[in-house]
């Protein structure tokens, strides 16, 4: 297909692409293509629905409340509760 050139992509983006490519044995171009495809596959509404499902699954087993802070669990473990 066509070519895509990103101007002024920034050092952080390139460093992250190079790191991921090195970790997975792929080229930075392949890593970038995969990341862009994943980012474009879902509509904004689908991304929100997926995030809501993840949030609902991350319930604290002790309280039944959304898990936001591990302080309570750490204190219970420390205090033997």
C-alpha positions in Angstrom: 0.0 0.0 0.0 1.2 3.5 0.7 3.9 4.9 2.9 3.4 7.1 6.0 6.0 9.5 7.3 5.7 10.9 10.8 7.5 14.3 11.1 8.6 15.4 14.5 7.5 12.2 16.1 9.7 13.0 19.1 12.4 11.1 20.9 10.2 9.4 23.4 8.0 7.8 20.8 10.9 6.6 18.8 12.6 5.2 21.9 9.4 3.4 22.9 9.1 1.9 19.4 12.7 0.8 19.4 12.4 -0.7 22.8 9.2 -2.6 21.9 10.8 -3.8 18.6 13.8 -5.0 20.5 11.7 -6.9 23.1 9.6 -8.6 20.4 12.2 -9.2 17.7 10.3 -7.0 15.2 11.1 -3.9 13.3 10.0 -0.5 14.7 7.8 -0.1 11.6 5.9 -3.3 12.4 5.4 -2.2 16.0 4.1 1.1 14.9 1.7 -0.5 12.3 0.3 -2.8 15.0 -0.1 0.0 17.5 -1.9 2.2 15.0 -4.2 -0.7 13.9 -5.1 -1.5 17.6 -5.8 2.2 18.2 -8.1 2.5 15.2 -10.0 -0.8 15.5 -12.5 0.4 18.1 -14.8 3.4 18.0 -14.7 5.7 21.0 -17.9 4.2 22.4 -16.4 0.7 22.1 -13.3 1.8 24.0 -15.4 3.3 26.8 -17.5 0.1 27.0 -14.3 -2.0 27.2 -12.9 0.2 29.9 -16.2 -0.1 31.8 -16.0 -3.9 31.6 -12.4 -3.8 32.9 -13.4 -1.5 35.7 -16.3 -3.7 36.7 -14.0 -6.7 36.8 -11.5 -5.0 39.1 -13.7 -5.1 42.2 -12.1 -5.6 45.5 -13.1 -9.0 46.8 -13.1 -7.8 50.4 -15.3 -4.8 50.0 -17.2 -5.3 46.7 -16.2 -1.7 45.8 -14.1 -0.6 42.9 -10.4 -1.2 43.6 -8.7 2.2 43.8 -6.3 2.0 46.7 -4.5 -1.0 48.1 -3.9 0.7 51.5 -6.9 -1.1 53.2 -5.8 -4.5 51.9 -2.2 -4.0 53.0 -3.3 -2.9 56.5 -5.6 -6.0 56.8 -2.7 -8.3 55.8 -0.3 -6.5 58.2 -2.8 -6.6 61.1 -3.8 -10.3 60.4 -7.4 -9.6 59.6 
